[in-house]
Amino acid sequence: MLGGRRQFVAIISIVLSVVTTGLMCTAQGVAPGFALVRAVRYRPVVRAYASVEPAYVVTVSATEGGVLSGFTALPGSTVRAGAVLGHVQGPTLQLMLAQGEANVRGADAQLAAAQKSLAIVRQQLATHLSTNVMVHQAESALAQAQANDANAHSGLAAVRGMEAVIAPTSGTVLALAAADGEMVSAGQGLLTLQPAGKLWLRASIYGADINAVRVGMAGTFSSADGRAPVAVRVRSIFAALGANGAESVALVAAPGAAHATRWLNGEYGTVALRRPTETLLAVPTRSLILDQGRWWVLVKTARGFSRQAVVPGPARGWQTYVEQGLQAGQQVVAGNAYLLFHQGVANSYQPPD
């Protein structure tokens, strides 16, 4: 058993020795190809996932406590601003309504009496049975009666408004928090409205890409359902990391953008934001060599090849843009770069005993 193991180790050692010797010979006999480092104009794009959300929602609440009646709204239904969605009826509101109606009747009677009194005083002035002072006093009394009457009617309208559940804005009913015939309390939420035309995009951007995003930056939103892209602009940046480590960016449709009116709450897709054009250095992707966690290229010099550490950026096709480490006009090895970079590894390799 021990002899068989030693024989197996010996065979593996021979195979490794042959392979490494072959690599060394191949590396020494290979003819490298060269590529010129070129400066190119590049416009990077920040891409992120985004979803359509309402900019805000409106909660419609009961002003006073009572029994909810005539409440027929359903989730998904569309309502207009000022529409009566139901009524709240209860003893408190009934008492306030009765008091308001009584105030209106009294104010109307006082207004009618003040108008009649002024008319009489003016008639008597022609026959010298009254004076200008009496006319002015009657006019002042009429003005006061008119103000009292307006206040009474406003108070009654306010009470009736407290009784009615009115939609404060046009929109879509998202959820109901009460049902017809239910006893509700003052301030209790009855339903939630999504205002019409108030949808926006929330994009989640990670890492260094957030540093490139600016308010006003233009881009496009491509929905996952394959519809035509919509032109968008960055409205605001949240400046706070979420639980998933991403920073949220708010985007809205650009003025005149097509299809934006057909956004749906919960729709998702991809946002592409166009950054300013930059000048980067392009090299063939096969020139890049990863070694011990760093990227390198082999630069042609008068003495041969020189290892140069680089910071690669975005890639397009068969080319990679290098952000740091090279200069335009240099020549880099583009053929068999990895083999040439490691051509001395066989010299330091020792097979196990």
C-alpha positions in Angstrom: 0.0 0.0 0.0 2.8 2.4 0.9 4.7 1.5 -2.2 1.7 2.2 -4.4 1.3 5.7 -2.8 5.0 6.5 -3.4 4.6 5.4 -7.0 1.5 7.7 -7.5 3.3 10.7 -6.0 6.3 10.0 -8.3 4.0 10.0 -11.3 2.3 13.2 -10.3 5.7 14.9 -9.8 6.8 13.8 -13.3 3.6 15.1 -14.9 4.0 18.5 -13.1 7.6 18.7 -14.0 6.8 18.2 -17.7 3.9 20.7 -17.6 5.9 23.4 -15.9 8.9 22.8 -18.2 6.6 23.1 -21.2 5.1 26.4 -19.9 8.6 27.8 -19.4 9.6 26.8 -22.9 6.4 28.1 -24.4 6.8 31.4 -22.6 10.4 31.8 -23.6 9.6 31.1 -27.2 6.3 33.1 -27.6 6.2 36.2 -29.8 4.2 38.9 -27.9 1.7 41.1 -29.7 1.6 44.8 -28.9 -1.2 47.4 -28.7 -1.0 51.1 -28.5 -2.6 52.8 -25.5 -5.2 55.2 -27.0 -7.0 58.2 -25.3 -10.7 58.0 -26.2 -13.8 60.0 -25.2 -16.1 58.0 -23.0 -19.5 58.8 -21.5 -20.1 56.6 -18.5 -23.6 55.6 -17.5 -24.8 54.9 -14.0 -27.3 52.0 -14.0 -29.6 51.1 -11.1 -32.9 49.3 -10.4 -35.8 51.6 -9.8 -39.5 51.3 -8.9 -42.5 53.6 -9.4 -43.9 55.0 -6.1 -46.4 57.7 -5.2 -44.7 60.9 -4.1 -47.0 61.0 -1.2 -50.4 59.6 0.0 -53.3 61.4 1.6 -55.2 60.0 4.6 -58.8 61.1 4.8 -60.0 61.2 8.4 -63.2 61.7 10.3 -63.5 65.3 11.7 -65.9 64.2 14.4 -67.0 60.9 15.9 -70.2 59.2 14.9 -71.6 56.5 12.6 -70.2 56.3 9.1 -73.0 56.2 6.5 -73.1 56.2 2.7 -69.4 55.1 2.6 -69.2 53.3 -0.8 -65.6 53.8 -1.8 -63.6 50.8 -2.9 -59.9 50.2 -3.3 -58.8 51.1 -6.8 -61.7 53.4 -7.4 -61.0 56.9 -8.8 -62.4 60.0 -7.0 -62.4 63.7 -7.8 -61.4 66.6 -5.5 -64.5 67.7 -3.5 -66.4 64.5 -4.0 -68.5 63.4 -1.0 -67.4 59.9 -0.1 -69.8 59.5 2.9 -71.2 61.1 6.0 -70.6 60.8 9.7 -73.7 61.1 11.8 -73.8 61.3 15.6 -75.4 63.2 18.5 -72.5 65.7 18.8 -72.7 66.6 15.1 -76.5 66.7 15.2 -76.4 69.1 18.1 -73.8 71.3 16.3 -75.9 71.2 13.1 -79.1 72.2 15.0 -77.3 75.1 16.7 -75.8 76.2 13.4 -79.2 76.3 11.7 -80.6 78.2 14.6 -77.8 80.8 14.3 -78.5 81.2 10.6 -82.2 81.7 11.2 -81.5 84.4 13.8 -78.9 86.1 11.7 -81.2 86.1 8.7 -84.0 87.7 10.8 -81.6 90.4 12.1 -80.4 91.2 8.6 -83.9 91.5 7.3 -84.8 93.9 10.2 -81.7 96.0 9.7 -82.4 96.3 6.0 -86.0 97.3 6.7 -85.0 99.8 9.4 -82.5 101.5 7.0 -85.1 101.8 4.3 -87.6 103.5 6.7 -84.9 105.9 8.0 -84.0 106.9 4.5 -87.7 107.6 3.6 -88.1 109.7 6.8 -85.1 111.7 5.9 -86.9 113.1 2.9 -89.7 114.3 5.0 -87.3 115.6 7.7 -88.5 113.0 10.2 -85.0 111.6 10.6 -81.4 113.0 10.4 -78.2 112.0 8.6 -76.9 110.7 11.9 -79.8 108.3 12.2 -79.1 107.1 8.6 -75.5 106.5 9.4 -76.5 104.6 12.5 -78.9 102.4 10.5 -76.2 101.8 7.9 -73.7 100.7 10.6 -76.4 98.4 12.1 -77.0 96.9 8.6 -73.2 96.3 8.1 -73.0 94.5 11.5 -76.0 92.4 10.7 -74.5 91.4 7.3 -71.3 90.4 9.0 -73.1 88.3 11.6 -75.2 86.7 8.9 -72.1 85.7 6.9 -70.4 84.3 10.0 -73.6 82.2 10.8 -73.7 80.8 7.3 -70.0 80.0 7.4 -70.4 78.2 10.7 -73.2 76.1 9.4 -71.2 75.2 6.3 -68.3 74.2 8.5 -70.5 71.9 10.5 -71.9 70.4 7.4 -68.4 69.9 6.1 -67.5 68.1 9.3 -70.4 65.8 8.7 -69.4 65.0 5.2 -66.4 62.9 4.2 -64.9 64.9 1.3 -62.0 63.9 -1.0 -59.4 66.6 -0.6 -57.8 65.8 -4.0 -58.3 63.8 -7.1 -56.8 60.4 -7.0 -57.1 56.6 -6.5 -58.3 54.9 -3.4 -55.4 52.7 -2.1 -56.9 51.3 1.1 -59.9 51.5 3.3 -59.6 51.7 7.1 -63.4 51.8 8.0 -66.6 50.3 6.7 -70.1 51.7 6.1 -72.1 51.6 9.4 -69.0 51.6 11.6 -68.7 53.8 14.6 -65.7 56.1 14.1 -64.0 58.6 16.4 -62.7 62.1 15.7 -59.4 62.0 13.8 -59.7 58.4 12.8 -58.4 57.5 9.3 -61.1 56.3 6.9 -59.2 55.8 3.6 -55.9 56.4 1.9 -55.7 58.3 -1.4 -53.0 58.2 -4.0 -53.1 61.7 -5.7 -53.4 61.6 -9.4 -50.2 62.3 -11.4 -48.0 62.3 -8.4 -45.8 59.2 -9.2 -42.0 59.2 -9.1 -39.1 56.8 -9.3 -37.0 55.6 -6.4 -33.7 54.3 -7.7 -31.3 52.3 -5.4 -27.6 53.1 -6.1 -24.7 51.4 -4.5 -21.0 52.1 -3.8 -19.0 54.7 -5.6 -21.7 55.3 -8.2 -23.6 57.5 -5.8 -20.8 60.1 -5.9 -21.4 60.6 -9.6 -25.1 61.3 -9.3 -26.1 65.0 -9.2 -29.5 66.7 -9.0 -30.7 67.5 -12.5 -28.8 64.6 -14.1 -30.7 63.3 -17.2 -31.4 59.7 -18.0 -34.0 57.1 -19.1 -36.2 54.7 -17.3 -36.8 51.3 -19.0 -39.7 49.4 -17.6 -39.5 45.7 -17.1 -42.6 45.2 -19.2 -40.7 46.3 -22.4 -42.5 49.6 -23.0 -40.6 52.5 -24.6 -38.1 54.2 -22.3 -39.1 57.4 -20.5 -36.9 60.4 -20.2 -36.3 61.2 -16.5 -34.3 63.6 -14.3 -32.9 63.4 -10.8 -35.0 65.5 -8.5 -33.3 64.8 -5.1 -30.8 62.5 -3.4 -31.8 61.1 0.0 -28.2 61.3 1.5 -28.9 58.4 3.8 -28.1 54.7 3.4 -30.9 52.2 3.5 -31.0 48.9 5.3 -29.7 47.2 2.1 -26.7 49.5 1.9 -28.0 51.5 -1.0 -28.7 55.2 -1.2 -32.1 56.2 -2.7 -32.4 58.7 -5.5 -35.7 60.4 -6.5 -36.4 60.9 -10.2 -39.3 62.4 -12.1 -40.3 62.3 -15.7 -38.7 65.0 -17.8 -41.1 67.7 -19.1 -42.9 66.4 -22.1 -41.7 62.8 -21.6 -43.9 60.3 -23.4 -45.6 57.4 -21.6 -44.9 58.9 -18.2 -48.7 59.4 -17.6 -49.0 55.6 -17.8 -46.7 54.7 -15.0 -48.2 52.3 -12.5 -47.6 52.3 -8.8 -45.2 49.3 -8.1 -43.9 49.2 -11.6 -40.1 48.5 -11.7 -37.3 48.6 -14.2 -33.8 50.0 -14.9 -32.6 53.6 -14.8 -29.6 54.7 -16.9 -28.2 58.1 -15.9 -25.7 59.7 -18.3 -22.6 61.2 -16.6 -20.4 63.9 -18.2 -18.0 62.7 -21.0 -14.5 61.7 -19.8 -11.2 61.0 -21.5 -10.0 57.5 -20.6 -7.2 55.3 -21.9 -8.3 52.2 -23.9 -6.3 48.9 -23.9 -7.3 45.4 -25.1 -9.0 43.5 -22.3 -6.6 40.6 -22.8 -3.7 42.9 -21.8 -4.9 43.0 -18.2 -3.4 40.5 -15.7 -4.7 39.8 -12.2 -2.0 38.9 -9.7 -2.4 38.9 -5.9 -5.4 41.1 -6.0 -4.0 43.8 -8.2 -4.3 44.4 -11.9 -1.2 44.7 -14.1 -0.1 45.2 -17.7 3.2 44.6 -19.4 4.6 47.9 -20.9 7.1 47.8 -23.7 10.3 49.7 -22.8 13.8 50.0 -24.3 15.0 47.3 -22.0 12.1 44.9 -22.6 8.9 44.4 -20.7 8.0 46.3 -17.5 5.2 45.4 -15.1 2.9 48.3 -14.5 0.1 48.4 -11.9 -3.2 49.9 -13.3 -6.7 50.6 -12.1 -9.2 49.3 -14.7 -12.5 51.0 -15.3 -15.5 50.1 -17.4 -15.3 47.7 -20.3 -16.8 48.0 -23.8 -16.6 45.1 -26.2 -13.0 43.8 -26.4 -11.5 46.9 -24.8 -11.2 48.0 -21.2 -10.8 51.6 -20.1 -7.9 52.2 -17.6 -8.4 55.0 -15.1 -4.9 55.1 -13.6 -1.4 53.7 -14.4 -0.9 54.4 -18.1 -0.2 57.2 -20.5 -1.4 57.6 -24.1 1.1 56.4 -26.7 2.6 53.6 -24.5 2.7 50.1 -25.9 1.4 47.2 -23.9 1.6 43.5 -24.5 -1.7 42.3 -26.0 -0.8 38.7 -27.0 0.1 36.0 -24.5 0.4 38.7 -21.8 -0.6 36.4 -18.9 2.0 33.8 -20.0 4.8 36.3 -20.4 3.9 37.9 -17.0 4.4 34.5 -15.3 7.2 33.1 -17.5 9.6 32.8 -14.5 7.2 30.8 -12.3 8.6 27.5 -13.4 12.1 28.4 -12.3 10.9 28.7 -8.7 8.6 25.8 -8.7 9.7 22.6 -6.9 7.6 19.5 -7.0 6.7 17.9 -3.6 8.9 15.0 -2.3 
